[in-house]
Amino acid sequence: MRKQPDMTDAPTTRTRPDTLKLGTFVYTFGFHPAAWLHPGSDVHGANDLSHLVRCAKTAESAKLDFMFFADSPASAVGDPAALCRNPTKMNRFEPITAITALSQHTSRIGFVATASTSYYEPYNIARLFASADHIAKGRIAWNVVTSDHDETGYNYNREGLAPHAERYERGQEFIDTVFGLWDSFEDDALLLDRTSGLYYDKNKLHTLDHKGKHFQVRGPLNIARTPQGRPVIAQAGGSEQGMELAARTAEMVFSLASNIDRNRAFYADVKGRMAKYGRDENDLKIMPGVVVNVGETREEAEAKAQALVDLMHPDVGLLMLQEFLETDLHGVALDEPFPMDRMPEKAKGSKAMFAELKDFVSQGHTMRELITHYARQHTGNGLIGTPGQVADFMQEWFETGAADGFILMCPTLPSSLEDFTRLVVPELRRRGLFRKDYEGETLRAHLGLSTPPNRYAAARAKG
């Protein structure tokens, strides 16, 4: 969110029969680029699973739905002087490995791992996520991405990134192929009959024999159908192709909590596309990401947000600003007015943020002041307030059709997550907006999602 939200007119009565879904976004130290410098994070956490175990247990004790691991199979690129001060993308676990390990330290909370259709093969993904879901006893989700940075391609025998349309075309065939592989065994295919000596019913194991434009995959997958039928599918992306793919295949969609009216329109648009694919709207949860700084008082919350901005080195802020503006700011004096000849004519990202920055620099502010202002708006914005104010915001979005829940972009881990579970979760429960206990054993049960039928069993049932 780019501006502090108005939390004065939020509704106070329930209008939905379901409850909020809540997941926490995981960068190792927290969402803020200076989180690793904050005493509320674990500076050794990037290579120490116990840090993530602590976060997972905190989230599970509060009955959160899942932990979401964002990922890119490449280091960040940019000014080395800035990158060495911003380690988030420079040192972190591979997410499928991490969530599988974390599942053994927890019993209910779900885990979402990002993996790209541009750099895996369908059989690899099908086998990896099916294995993880079995090991976790049905608590795994795959966040499907096509990748969006050139640097990933250079690690996979390619010159940069394929065009957007080509990546989505490949991605759609990829997902369909994975779904087919996950249906290789029917639910009751395993006989495990020692008397007859039959381990499985040969009539309930199916070969895919997929031959498409991008993939040729025979199958079958050599692992049984998972406790959830198949892992939950998550996706992000607001393009036309992305929304159509989400309506056809996704069960969670991540968006940005930038504006309630835009989110209502996005929510209605994506869910309105589902019927043509024979899907129920309840089988897709729209979950915007939102930064949360909460304190016993508004002043305490403001101080938490400002403390992180104060910790951030100007080089890191400059790199963030360059990425947003997509302009070269090297050599610009920090204590001189922003050089307007470096300002692009129009926004390449958020139009609202771009307009705000242009207005700010037009007032004669220096580059250093602009970096601080952008850092506060970009990483310390979102929800800054008391538990009641944060709950007001979430209730309004939930009750008025802008969200089914939220991804918590905790500025620091574990401290911001602990603040949220200690202060906000009880208030949400008091309002009847959030669960007191898990509804079942699997991530699908937590989210209220149906189990996809096995295609072969369904076809046989129809005769």
For each residue, the residues with C-beta under 8 A, 3 or more apart:
1: 4 5 256 257 258 259 290 291 381 382 383
2: 258 350 352 353 356 377 381
3: 352 356 377 381
4: 1 381 384
5: 1 260 382 383 393
6: 9
7: 10 385 389 392 393 396
8: 392
9: 6 396
10: 7 392 393 395 396
11: 15 395 396 399 400
12: 395 431
13:
14: 399 431 432 433
15: 11 399
16: 398 399
17:
18: 404 448
19: 432 433 434 435
20: 394 398 404 405 406 428 433 434
21: 65 285 287 404 405 406 446 447
22: 64 65 405 406 408 434
23: 64 65 66 67 68 110 112 287 405 406 407 408
24: 55 59 64 66 67 68 407 408 410 417
25: 31 68 70 289 407 408 409 410
26: 52 55 67 68 69 70 413
27: 30 31 35 70 88 92 413
28: 36 45 46 51 52 87 88 91 92 413
29: 35 36 38 41 42 43 45 46 87 88 412 413
30: 27 35 36 38 40 41 410 411 412 413 415 416
31: 25 27 35 291 379 409 410 411
32: 35 38 308 312 379 380 411 412
33: 86 88 312 316 320 379
34: 37 38 308 309 311 312 313 316
35: 27 29 30 31 32 38 40 41 88 308 411 412 413
36: 28 29 30 41 43 87 88
37: 34 41 311
38: 29 30 32 34 35 41 307 308 311 412 415
39: 415
40: 30 35 412 414 415 416
41: 29 30 35 36 37 38 45 412 413 414 415
42: 29 45 48 51 54 413 414
43: 29 36
44: 47 48 51
45: 28 29 41 42 48 51 52 413
46: 28 29 87 91 92 93
47: 44 91 93
48: 42 44 45 51
49: 52 53 93 98 101 102
50: 53 54
51: 28 42 44 45 48 54 55 413 414
52: 26 28 45 49 55 56 93 98 102
53: 49 50 56 57 102 105
54: 42 50 51 57 58 414
55: 24 26 51 52 58 59 67 413 414 417
56: 52 53 59 60 67 102 105 106 109
57: 53 54 60 61 105 106
58: 54 55 61 62 414 417 418 421
59: 24 55 56 62 64 67 109 417 421
60: 56 57 63 64 106 107 108 109
61: 57 58 421
62: 58 59 420 421 425
63: 60 108 425 434 435 436 437 438
64: 22 23 24 59 60 67 109 408 421
65: 21 22 23 109 110 405 443 446 447
66: 23 24 109 110 111 112 139 141 443 446
67: 23 24 26 55 56 59 64 99 102 109 110 111 112
68: 23 24 25 26 112 143 234 254 407
69: 26 95 98 99 111 112 113 114 143
70: 25 26 27 114 143
71: 92 94 95 113 114 115
72: 89 114 147 149 151 152
73: 116 119 147 152 155 156
74: 89 149 151 152 154 155
75: 83 89 90 151
76: 83 86 88 89 90 151
77: 83 149 151
78: 82 83 319 322 323
79: 82 83 315 318 319 330
80: 83 84
81: 84 85 315
82: 78 79 85 86 313 315 316 318 319
83: 75 76 77 78 79 80 86 90 319
84: 80 81 87 90
85: 81 82 313 315 316
86: 33 76 82 83 89 90 316 319
87: 28 29 36 46 84 90 91
88: 27 28 29 33 35 36 76 92
89: 72 74 75 76 86 92
90: 75 76 83 84 86 87
91: 28 46 47 87
92: 27 28 46 71 88 89
93: 46 47 49 52 97 98
94: 71 97 98
95: 69 71 98 99 113 114 115
96: 99 100 113 115 128 129 132
97: 93 94 100 101
98: 49 52 69 93 94 95 101 102 113
99: 67 69 95 96 102 103 111 112 113 132 136 140
100: 96 97 103 104 131 132 135 136
101: 49 97 98 104 105
102: 49 52 53 56 67 98 99 105 106 111
103: 99 100 106 111 132 135 136 137 139 140
104: 100 101 135
105: 53 56 57 101 102
106: 56 57 60 102 103 109 139
107: 60
108: 60 63 139 438 441 446
109: 56 59 60 64 65 66 67 106 139
110: 23 65 66 67 139 140 141 232 442 443 446 447
111: 66 67 69 99 102 103 132 136 139 140 141 443
112: 23 66 67 68 69 99 140 141 142 143 232 234 252
113: 69 71 95 96 98 99 129 132 140 141 142 143
114: 69 70 71 72 95 143 145
115: 71 95 96 120 125 128 129 142 143 144 145
116: 73 119 120 145 146 147 152
117: 120 125 144 145 146 167 170 171 174 175
118: 146 147 152 153 156 161 162 167 170 171
119: 73 116 147 152 155 156
120: 115 116 117 124 125 174
121: 124 125 215 217
122: 125 126 174 177 178 181 215 217
123: 126 127 181 217 219 221
124: 120 121 127 128
125: 115 117 120 121 122 128 129 142 174 178
126: 122 123 129 130 177 178 181 182 221
127: 123 124 130 131 181 221 222 223
128: 96 115 124 125 131 132
129: 96 113 115 125 126 132 133 140 142 231
130: 126 127 133 134 182 221 223 226 230 231
131: 100 127 128 134 135 223
132: 96 99 100 103 111 113 128 129 135 136 140 231
133: 129 130 136 138 139 140 226 227 228 230 231
134: 130 131 137 223 224 226 227
135: 100 103 104 131 132
136: 99 100 103 111 132 133 139 140
137: 103 134 227 441 442
138: 133 226 227 228 441 442 443 444
139: 66 103 106 108 109 110 111 133 136 442 443
140: 99 103 110 111 112 113 129 132 133 136 226 228 231 232 443
141: 66 110 111 112 113 231 232 233 234 251 252 443
142: 112 113 115 125 129 231 232 233 234
143: 68 69 70 112 113 114 115 234 235 236 254
144: 115 117 171 175 233 234 235 249 250
145: 114 115 116 117 148 235 236 237
146: 116 117 118 164 167 168 170 171
147: 72 73 116 118 119 152 153 161 167
148: 145 161
149: 72 74 77 152 161
150: 153 154 160 161
151: 72 74 75 76 77 154 155
152: 72 73 74 116 118 119 147 149 155 156 161
153: 118 147 150 156 158 159 160 161 162
154: 74 150 151 158 159 160
155: 73 74 119 151 152
156: 73 118 119 152 153
157:
158: 153 154 161 162
159: 153 154
160: 150 153 154
161: 118 147 148 149 150 152 153 158 167
162: 118 153 158 166 167 170
163: 166 167
164: 146 167 168 239 241
165: 168 169 241
166: 162 163 169 170
167: 117 118 146 147 161 162 163 164 170 171
168: 146 164 165 171 172 239 241 242 245
169: 165 166 172 173 213 214
170: 117 118 146 162 166 167 173 174 214
171: 117 118 144 146 167 168 174 175 245
172: 168 169 175 176 245
173: 169 170 176 177 212 213 214 215
174: 117 120 122 125 170 171 177 178 214 215
175: 117 144 171 172 178 179 233 245 249
176: 172 173 179 180 210
177: 122 126 173 174 180 181 208 210 212 215 217
178: 122 125 126 174 175 181 182
179: 175 176 182 183 230 249 452
180: 176 177 183 184 208 210 217 219 455
181: 122 123 126 127 177 178 184 208 217 219 220 221
182: 126 130 178 179 221 225 226 229 230 231
183: 179 180 186 206 225 230 454 455 456
184: 180 181 205 206 207 208 219 220 221 225
185: 189 190 200 204 205 206 220 221 223 224 225
186: 183 189 201 204 205 206 225 454 456 457
187: 225 229 454 457
188: 201 204
189: 185 186 200 201 204 205 224 225
190: 185 199 200 224
191: 196 198 199 200 201
192: 199
193: 196 197 198 199
194: 197
195:
196: 191 193
197: 193 194
198: 191 193 201
199: 190 191 192 193
200: 185 189 190 191 204 205
201: 186 188 189 191 198 204 205
202: 205
203:
204: 185 186 188 189 200 201 456 457
205: 184 185 186 189 200 201 202 220
206: 183 184 185 186 219 220 456
207: 184 218 219 220
208: 177 180 181 184 217 218 219 220
209: 218 219
210: 176 177 180 215 216 217 218 219
211: 216
212: 173 177 215 216
213: 169 173
214: 169 170 173 174
215: 121 122 173 174 177 210 212
216: 210 211 212
217: 121 122 123 177 180 181 208 210
218: 207 208 209 210
219: 123 180 181 184 206 207 208 209 210
220: 181 184 185 205 206 207 208
221: 123 126 127 130 181 182 184 185
222: 127
223: 127 130 131 134 185
224: 134 185 189 190
225: 182 183 184 185 186 187 189 229 230 454
226: 130 133 134 138 140 182 229 230 231
227: 133 134 137 138 441 442
228: 133 138 140 231 232 442 443 444 451
229: 182 187 225 226 444 451 452 453 454
230: 130 133 179 182 183 225 226 452
231: 129 130 132 133 140 141 142 182 226 228
232: 110 112 140 141 142 228 251 252 443 444 447 449
233: 141 142 144 175 249 250 251 252
234: 68 112 141 142 143 144 250 251 252 253 254
235: 143 144 145 242 245 246 249 250 252 253 254
236: 143 145 242 253 254 255
237: 145 241 242 243 245 246
238: 242 243 255 266
239: 164 168 242 243
240: 243 244
241: 164 165 168 237 244 245
242: 168 235 236 237 238 239 245 246
243: 237 238 239 240 246 247 266 269 270 273
244: 240 241 247 248 273
245: 168 171 172 175 235 237 241 242 248 249 250
246: 235 237 242 243 249 250 253 270 284
247: 243 244 250 270 271 273 274 276 277 279 284
248: 244 245 273 277 279
249: 144 175 179 233 235 245 246
250: 144 233 234 235 245 246 247 253 284
251: 141 232 233 234 283 284 285 447 449
252: 112 141 232 233 234 235 284 285 287 447
253: 234 235 236 246 250 270 284 285 286 287
254: 68 143 234 235 236 287 288 289 407
255: 236 238 263 266 286 287 288 289
256: 1 288 289
257: 1 263 288 289 290 382 397 403 406
258: 1 2 262 263 350 352
259: 1 262 263 352
260: 5 263 264 396 397 400 402
261: 264 265
262: 258 259 265 266
263: 255 257 258 259 260 266 267 286 288 397 402 403
264: 260 261 267 268 400 401 402
265: 261 262 268 269
266: 238 243 255 262 263 269 270 286
267: 263 264 270 271 286 401 402 403
268: 264 265 271 272 401
269: 243 265 266 272 273
270: 243 246 247 253 266 267 273 274 284 286
271: 247 267 268 274 281 284 286
272: 268 269 275
273: 243 244 247 248 269 270 276 277
274: 247 270 271 277 279 280 281 283 284
275: 272 278 279
276: 247 273
277: 247 248 273 274
278: 275
279: 247 248 274 275 283 284
280: 274 283 450
281: 271 274 284
282: 448 449 450
283: 251 274 279 280 449 450
284: 246 247 250 251 252 253 270 271 274 279 281
285: 21 251 252 253 404 405 447 448 449
286: 253 255 263 266 267 270 271 402 403 404
287: 21 23 252 253 254 255 403 404 405 406 407
288: 254 255 256 257 263 397 402 403 406 407
289: 25 254 255 256 257 406 407 408 409
290: 1 257 382 383 393 406 407 408 409
291: 1 31 379 380 381 382 383 409 411
292: 382 383 390 408 409 410 411 416 420 424
293: 301 302 304 305 380 382 383 384 385 411 416
294: 301 383 385 386 387 390 419 420 423 424
295: 298 299 300 301 302 303 304 385 386 419 423
296: 300 386 423
297: 300 301 386
298: 295 301 302 384 385 386 389
299: 295 302 303
300: 295 296 297 303 304
301: 293 294 295 297 298 304 305 384 385 386
302: 293 295 298 299 305 306 384
303: 295 299 300 306 307
304: 293 295 300 301 307 308 411 416 419
305: 293 301 302 308 309 376 380 384 411
306: 302 303 309 310 376 380
307: 38 303 304 310 311
308: 32 34 35 38 304 305 311 312 379 380 411 412
309: 34 305 306 312 372 375 376 379 380
310: 306 307
311: 34 37 38 307 308
312: 32 33 34 308 309 316 317 375 379
313: 34 82 85 316 317
314: 317 318 334 368 371
315: 79 81 82 85 318 319
316: 33 34 82 85 86 312 313 319 320
317: 312 313 314 320 321 371 372 374 375
318: 79 82 314 315 321 322 329 367 371
319: 78 79 82 83 86 315 316 322 323
320: 33 316 317 323 324 371 374 375 378
321: 317 318 324 325 329 370 371 374
322: 78 318 319 325 326 327 328 329
323: 78 319 320 326
324: 320 321 349 350 353 374 378
325: 321 322 329 342 343 344 348 354 357
326: 322 323 344 348 349
327: 322 342 343 344
328: 322 342
329: 318 321 322 325 332 342 367
330: 79
331:
332: 329 336 338 339 342 367
333: 336 367
334: 314 366 367 368 371
335: 366 367 368
336: 332 333 339 366 367
337: 361 364 365 366 367
338: 332 342 343 361 365 366 367 370
339: 332 336 342 343
340: 343 361
341:
342: 325 327 328 329 332 338 339
343: 325 327 338 339 340 358 361
344: 325 326 327 347 348 354
345:
346: 354
347: 344 350 351 353 354 355
348: 325 326 344
349: 324 326 353 354
350: 2 258 324 347 353 354
351: 347 354 355
352: 2 3 258 259 355 356
353: 2 324 347 349 350 356 357 377 378
354: 325 344 346 347 349 350 351 357 358
355: 347 351 352 358 359
356: 2 3 352 353 359 360 377
357: 325 353 354 360 361 370 373 374
358: 343 354 355 361 362
359: 355 356 362 363
360: 356 357 363 365 369 370 373
361: 337 338 340 343 357 358 364 365 370
362: 358 359
363: 359 360
364: 337 361
365: 337 338 360 361 369 370 373
366: 334 335 336 337 338 369 370
367: 318 329 332 333 334 335 336 337 338 370 371
368: 314 334 335 371 372
369: 360 365 366 372 373
370: 321 338 357 360 361 365 366 367 373 374
371: 314 317 318 320 321 334 367 368 374 375
372: 309 317 368 369 375 376
373: 357 360 365 369 370 376 377
374: 317 320 321 324 357 370 371 377 378
375: 309 312 317 320 371 372 378 379 380
376: 305 306 309 372 373 379 380 381
377: 2 3 353 356 373 374 380 381
378: 320 324 353 374 375 381
379: 31 32 33 291 308 309 312 375 376 411
380: 32 291 293 305 306 308 309 375 376 377 384 411
381: 1 2 3 4 291 376 377 378 384
382: 1 5 257 290 291 292 293 409
383: 1 5 290 291 292 293 294 389 390 393
384: 4 293 298 301 302 305 380 381
385: 7 293 294 295 298 301 388 389 390
386: 294 295 296 297 298 301 389 390
387: 294 390 391 423 424 426 427
388: 385 391 392 427
389: 7 298 383 385 386 392 393
390: 292 294 383 385 386 387 393 394 420 424 427
391: 387 388 394 395 424 427 428 431 433
392: 7 8 10 388 389 395 396
393: 5 7 10 290 383 389 390 396 397
394: 20 390 391 397 398 403 406 428 433
395: 10 11 12 391 392 398 399 431 433
396: 7 9 10 11 260 392 393 399 400 402
397: 257 260 263 288 393 394 400 402 403 406
398: 16 20 394 395 402 403 404 405 433
399: 11 14 15 16 395 396
400: 11 260 264 396 397
401: 264 267 268
402: 260 263 264 267 286 288 396 397 398
403: 257 263 267 286 287 288 394 397 398 406
404: 18 20 21 285 286 287 398
405: 20 21 22 23 65 285 287 398
406: 20 21 22 23 257 287 288 289 290 394 397 403
407: 23 24 25 68 254 287 288 289 290
408: 22 23 24 25 64 289 290 292 417 420
409: 25 31 289 290 291 292 382
410: 24 25 30 31 292 413 416 417 420
411: 30 31 32 35 291 292 293 304 305 308 379 380 416
412: 29 30 32 35 38 40 41 308 415 416
413: 26 27 28 29 30 35 41 42 45 51 55 410 416 417
414: 40 41 42 51 54 55 58 417 418
415: 30 38 39 40 41 412 418 419
416: 30 40 292 293 304 410 411 412 413 419 420
417: 24 55 58 59 408 410 413 414 420 421
418: 58 414 415 421 422
419: 294 295 304 415 416 422 423 424
420: 62 292 294 390 408 410 416 417 423 424 425
421: 58 59 61 62 64 417 418 424 425
422: 418 419 425 426
423: 294 295 296 387 419 420 426 427
424: 292 294 387 390 391 419 420 421 427 428
425: 62 63 420 421 422 428 429 434
426: 387 422 423 429 430
427: 387 388 390 391 423 424 430 431
428: 20 391 394 424 425 431 433 434
429: 425 426 432 433 434 435 436
430: 426 427
431: 12 14 391 395 427 428
432: 14 19 429
433: 14 19 20 391 394 395 398 428 429
434: 19 20 22 63 425 428 429
435: 19 63 429 438 439
436: 63 429
437: 63
438: 63 108 435 441 445 446
439: 435 445 446 448
440: 444 445 446
441: 108 137 138 227 438 445
442: 110 137 138 139 227 228 445 446
443: 65 66 110 111 138 139 140 141 228 232 446 447
444: 138 228 229 232 440 447 449 450 451
445: 438 439 440 441 442 448
446: 21 65 66 108 110 438 439 440 442 443
447: 21 65 110 232 251 252 285 443 444
448: 18 282 285 439 445
449: 232 251 282 283 285 444
450: 280 282 283 444
451: 228 229 444
452: 179 229 230
453: 229 457 458
454: 183 186 187 225 229 457 458
455: 180 183 458 459
456: 183 186 204 206 459 460
457: 186 187 204 453 454 460 461
458: 453 454 455 461 462
459: 455 456 462
460: 456 457 463
461: 457 458
462: 458 459
463: 460
